[in-house]
Amino acid sequence: VPVIMELMFNLDPVIRESSTEGLCKVAAIGDHQVINILGALLQDGDHRVRTSVINGFPETIEIGDLHAIKTIAQSFDHDEWDVKKAAMYAMCKVVNVGDDNAVEAVCLRYESDDSEVRRIAMKAIEKIALRNRHENVSIVCLRLEHSSSDARRCVIKTLPI
């Protein structure tokens, strides 16, 4: 693992990308040192490295790890589309279904200017919100007045009716 970690800071983005993927495969689940390094690499200058970080996160963390979830949620507002998309999918894999904070973080993406981010958020909410959990339903219901008919349809799908 130390050799892989050293390669993650190589000048060549292809080597950084490959070493990031390798680290995610061999790291111990829940290793916060690895999670912190991956979090730092979200600021890498190459989008392929950032995307490989987000894609690899689910392999390195325990479901429900708040530190990792917060790191992933920060990527929802990233400038690069592929990082936003990967972050949404990663969030679906790492949260405990029904987690109020995750539901709120994903619902906030309904307000994105990017229609693809809104679409992915709607798909994600269907996977992580529990229809029988009052708090989840309350958070999602705040979007009933959304200007997008797709967003309103998604809210209805989440309701326990």
C-alpha positions as CSV (number, residue, x, y, z in Angstrom):
1,V,0.0,0.0,0.0
2,P,2.8,2.6,0.7
3,V,4.1,2.2,-2.9
4,I,0.6,2.7,-4.3
5,M,0.2,5.8,-2.1
6,E,3.4,7.2,-3.4
7,L,2.3,6.7,-7.0
8,M,-0.9,8.6,-6.3
9,F,1.1,11.9,-6.4
10,N,3.0,11.1,-9.6
11,L,3.0,13.9,-12.2
12,D,1.4,11.6,-14.8
13,P,-2.4,11.6,-14.4
14,V,-2.7,8.1,-15.8
15,I,-0.5,6.8,-13.1
16,R,-2.4,8.7,-10.5
17,E,-5.7,7.3,-11.8
18,S,-4.4,3.7,-11.9
19,S,-2.9,3.9,-8.4
20,T,-6.1,5.4,-7.0
21,E,-8.1,2.5,-8.5
22,G,-5.5,0.1,-7.1
23,L,-5.6,1.6,-3.6
24,C,-9.3,1.4,-3.5
25,K,-9.1,-2.3,-4.2
26,V,-6.5,-3.2,-1.6
27,A,-7.2,-0.7,1.2
28,A,-8.7,-2.0,4.4
29,I,-12.4,-1.0,4.6
30,G,-12.9,2.0,6.9
31,D,-9.2,3.1,6.8
32,H,-9.6,6.8,7.5
33,Q,-6.0,7.6,6.3
34,V,-7.0,6.2,2.9
35,I,-10.3,8.0,3.0
36,N,-8.5,11.3,3.8
37,I,-6.1,10.8,0.9
38,L,-9.0,10.0,-1.4
39,G,-10.7,13.2,-0.2
40,A,-7.6,15.2,-1.0
41,L,-7.4,13.7,-4.5
42,L,-10.9,15.0,-5.2
43,Q,-9.1,18.3,-5.9
44,D,-6.7,16.7,-8.4
45,G,-6.3,18.7,-11.6
46,D,-7.3,15.7,-13.8
47,H,-11.0,14.7,-14.0
48,R,-10.1,11.1,-14.5
49,V,-8.4,11.0,-11.1
50,R,-11.3,12.7,-9.4
51,T,-13.8,10.3,-11.0
52,S,-11.7,7.2,-10.0
53,V,-11.7,8.5,-6.4
54,I,-15.5,8.7,-6.3
55,N,-15.9,5.4,-8.1
56,G,-13.6,3.7,-5.6
57,F,-15.0,5.2,-2.5
58,P,-17.7,2.5,-2.1
59,E,-15.0,-0.2,-2.0
60,T,-13.1,1.5,0.9
61,I,-15.7,2.5,3.4
62,E,-18.2,0.9,5.7
63,I,-21.9,1.5,4.9
64,G,-23.0,4.6,6.9
65,D,-19.4,6.0,7.5
66,L,-20.3,9.6,8.2
67,H,-16.8,10.9,7.4
68,A,-16.8,9.3,4.0
69,I,-20.4,10.3,3.2
70,K,-19.6,14.0,3.9
71,T,-16.6,13.7,1.6
72,I,-18.7,12.3,-1.2
73,A,-21.5,14.9,-0.6
74,Q,-18.9,17.7,-1.1
75,S,-18.5,16.4,-4.7
76,F,-22.2,17.0,-5.6
77,D,-21.3,20.6,-6.3
78,H,-18.1,19.9,-8.2
79,D,-17.5,21.7,-11.5
80,E,-17.0,18.5,-13.5
81,W,-20.1,16.6,-14.5
82,D,-18.6,13.2,-14.3
83,V,-17.5,13.8,-10.7
84,K,-21.1,14.9,-9.8
85,K,-22.6,11.9,-11.4
86,A,-20.1,9.4,-9.8
87,A,-20.7,11.1,-6.4
88,M,-24.5,10.5,-6.7
89,Y,-24.0,6.8,-7.5
90,A,-21.4,6.4,-4.8
91,M,-23.8,8.0,-2.2
92,C,-26.4,5.4,-3.1
93,K,-23.9,2.6,-2.4
94,V,-22.6,3.9,0.9
95,V,-25.5,5.3,2.9
96,N,-27.8,3.4,5.2
97,V,-31.1,3.4,3.4
98,G,-33.3,6.0,5.2
99,D,-30.4,8.1,6.4
100,D,-32.0,11.6,6.8
101,N,-28.8,13.5,6.1
102,A,-28.2,11.6,2.9
103,V,-31.8,12.1,1.8
104,E,-31.5,15.8,2.5
105,A,-28.1,16.1,0.7
106,V,-29.6,14.3,-2.4
107,C,-32.8,16.3,-2.3
108,L,-30.8,19.6,-2.4
109,R,-29.6,18.5,-5.9
110,Y,-33.1,18.9,-7.2
111,E,-32.2,22.6,-7.2
112,S,-29.2,22.1,-9.5
113,D,-29.0,24.1,-12.7
114,D,-27.8,20.9,-14.4
115,S,-30.7,18.7,-15.6
116,E,-28.6,15.6,-15.5
117,V,-27.7,16.2,-11.8
118,R,-31.5,16.6,-11.0
119,R,-32.3,13.4,-12.9
120,I,-29.6,11.4,-11.0
121,A,-30.8,12.9,-7.7
122,M,-34.3,11.8,-8.5
123,K,-33.1,8.2,-9.2
124,A,-31.0,8.3,-6.1
125,I,-33.8,9.4,-3.8
126,E,-35.9,6.5,-4.9
127,K,-33.1,4.1,-3.8
128,I,-32.2,5.8,-0.4
129,A,-35.4,7.2,1.0
130,L,-37.7,4.9,3.0
131,R,-41.4,5.3,2.2
132,N,-42.3,4.3,5.8
133,R,-39.9,6.7,7.5
134,H,-41.6,9.9,8.5
135,E,-38.5,12.0,8.5
136,N,-37.5,10.9,5.0
137,V,-41.0,11.5,3.7
138,S,-41.0,15.0,5.3
139,I,-37.7,15.9,3.7
140,V,-38.8,14.7,0.2
141,C,-42.3,16.4,0.6
142,L,-40.6,19.8,0.7
143,R,-40.0,19.3,-3.0
144,L,-43.8,19.0,-3.8
145,E,-43.8,22.6,-5.0
146,H,-40.8,22.1,-7.3
147,S,-41.0,23.8,-10.7
148,S,-40.0,20.5,-12.4
149,S,-42.8,18.1,-13.0
150,D,-40.3,15.3,-13.0
151,A,-39.2,16.3,-9.5
152,R,-42.8,16.4,-8.3
153,R,-43.4,12.9,-9.8
154,C,-40.4,11.6,-8.0
155,V,-41.7,13.0,-4.7
156,I,-45.1,11.3,-5.3
157,K,-43.3,7.9,-5.9
158,T,-41.5,8.3,-2.6
159,L,-44.8,8.9,-0.6
160,P,-46.3,5.9,1.3
161,I,-49.5,5.8,-0.8
